[in-house]
């Protein structure tokens, strides 16, 4: 699996050697099937979003809304 993924996280594409930590084995919480190898950050991110595609899409739209319209107030 490491070779097939070119030794990099399937989401952020960062190499595991660059990260300096072993990959996480990502799996579906519904089926238990292994999906691939991820870096810790991407694996935790999916976990926090509970694999909910709608929430992830909302997060993408939220981030993009600030890239095109810079906020007047920086928090």
VOBA-588456 format. One line per field, with one value per residue: residue in one letter; x, y, z of N, C-alpha, C in turn. Coordinates in pm, whole numbers, plus 50000, padded with zeros to 5 digits. Layout:
// VOBA-588456
vexfi = a|...
nxx = X|...
nyy = Y|...
nzz = Z|...
caxx = X|...
cayy = Y|...
cazz = Z|...
cxx = X|...
cyy = Y|...
czz = Z|...
END
This chain:
// VOBA-588456
vexfi = x|x|x|x|x|x|x|x|x|x|x|x|x|x|x|x|x|x|x|x|x|x|x|x|x|x|x|x|x|x|x|x|x|x|x|x|x|x|x|x|x|x|x|x|x|x|x|x|x|x|x|x|x|x|x|x|x|x|x|x|x|x|x|x|x|x|x|x|x|x|x|x|x|x|x
nxx = 50083|50197|50385|50213|50088|50290|50443|50313|50064|49724|49547|49661|49893|50152|50474|50543|50797|50883|50706|50776|50656|50492|50254|49894|49650|49377|49028|48691|48435|48188|48192|48432|48629|48955|49074|49295|49626|49700|49831|49879|49746|49554|49407|49300|49152|48951|48827|48732|48540|48373|48351|48155|48031|47879|47927|48202|48202|48069|48265|48468|48342|48313|48583|48664|48498|48619|48855|48796|48661|48799|48798|48691|48763|49013|49037
nyy = 49881|50123|50165|50177|50415|50591|50641|50843|51051|50999|51211|51477|51451|51467|51335|51047|51019|51283|51386|51245|51064|50748|50617|50638|50386|50417|50363|50263|50356|50254|50014|49896|49844|49884|50188|50335|50480|50738|51058|51155|51398|51431|51199|51237|51465|51367|51204|51389|51513|51308|51144|51266|51375|51598|51782|51813|51928|52165|52280|52319|52506|52714|52786|52862|53081|53282|53315|53441|53663|53866|53890|54176|54198|54058|53774
nzz = 50000|50076|49870|49648|49705|49672|49897|50042|50200|50124|50117|50175|50036|50131|50188|50387|50501|50509|50694|50918|51085|51134|50894|50928|50935|50755|50786|50707|50921|50907|50757|50823|50642|50507|50381|50303|50346|50567|50678|51021|51082|50872|50909|51167|51114|50940|51125|51316|51161|51138|50913|50762|50473|50402|50610|50571|50316|50374|50536|50347|50176|50359|50412|50153|50115|50256|50123|49884|49968|50166|50516|50710|50971|51162|51346
caxx = 50000|50288|50441|50104|50059|50415|50488|50255|49925|49629|49471|49746|50002|50282|50544|50553|50933|50886|50628|50855|50574|50437|50119|49777|49569|49241|48925|48553|48373|48063|48218|48558|48722|49069|49063|49428|49718|49694|49911|49801|49659|49439|49326|49227|49055|48835|48761|48657|48424|48293|48331|48031|48065|47809|48002|48330|48173|48042|48394|48535|48275|48347|48720|48667|48429|48713|48963|48754|48615|48879|48719|48735|48815|49094|49014
cayy = 50000|50237|50182|50220|50556|50666|50673|50972|51057|51007|51336|51597|51413|51483|51208|51005|51048|51426|51407|51188|50975|50641|50643|50582|50303|50470|50263|50306|50320|50183|49878|49843|49823|49975|50276|50378|50530|50883|51116|51169|51516|51404|51094|51299|51555|51287|51158|51500|51536|51186|51098|51325|51450|51727|51870|51843|52023|52293|52334|52368|52629|52815|52832|52932|53210|53381|53337|53537|53783|53878|53952|54308|54181|53937|53724
cazz = 50000|50078|49735|49560|49738|49657|50032|50078|50245|50012|50118|50161|49945|50194|50208|50528|50546|50538|50817|51026|51166|51051|50845|50995|50847|50755|50757|50716|51049|50876|50709|50876|50531|50497|50265|50260|50448|50583|50785|51144|51073|50784|50972|51277|51052|50899|51247|51374|51075|51147|50776|50710|50352|50404|50699|50505|50207|50440|50579|50225|50134|50460|50388|50025|50125|50309|50027|49782|50038|50288|50625|50758|51107|51182|51482
cxx = 50088|50343|50333|50069|50182|50464|50436|50109|49832|49553|49562|49866|50141|50344|50557|50693|50947|50815|50704|50776|50520|50295|50012|49701|49425|49143|48787|48497|48241|48090|48340|48663|48832|49055|49199|49510|49715|49794|49819|49701|49536|49348|49241|49120|48930|48756|48678|48532|48334|48257|48204|48065|47999|47884|48135|48310|48142|48171|48472|48474|48306|48485|48727|48600|48521|48829|48923|48707|48690|48799|48778|48802|48893|49079|49138
cyy = 50125|50268|50235|50367|50644|50720|50808|50956|51074|51139|51456|51576|51435|51346|51175|51030|51195|51457|51354|51100|50864|50675|50580|50499|50351|50360|50326|50263|50247|50037|49812|49822|49928|50055|50320|50423|50682|50929|51135|51285|51491|51299|51152|51393|51480|51240|51268|51532|51413|51130|51154|51419|51587|51826|51908|51943|52161|52359|52390|52500|52744|52873|52912|53068|53319|53407|53440|53668|53795|53948|54085|54298|54051|53896|53655
czz = 50000|49939|49640|49582|49725|49791|50082|50122|50125|50007|50092|50070|50003|50217|50356|50583|50585|50670|50938|51122|51076|51005|50934|50893|50859|50719|50771|50851|51028|50842|50770|50768|50532|50369|50214|50378|50448|50685|50906|51134|50988|50845|51085|51221|51007|51021|51311|51293|51068|51009|50712|50594|50350|50493|50635|50392|50264|50485|50459|50180|50230|50433|50259|50031|50177|50215|49922|49843|50169|50396|50667|50895|51112|51328|51533
END
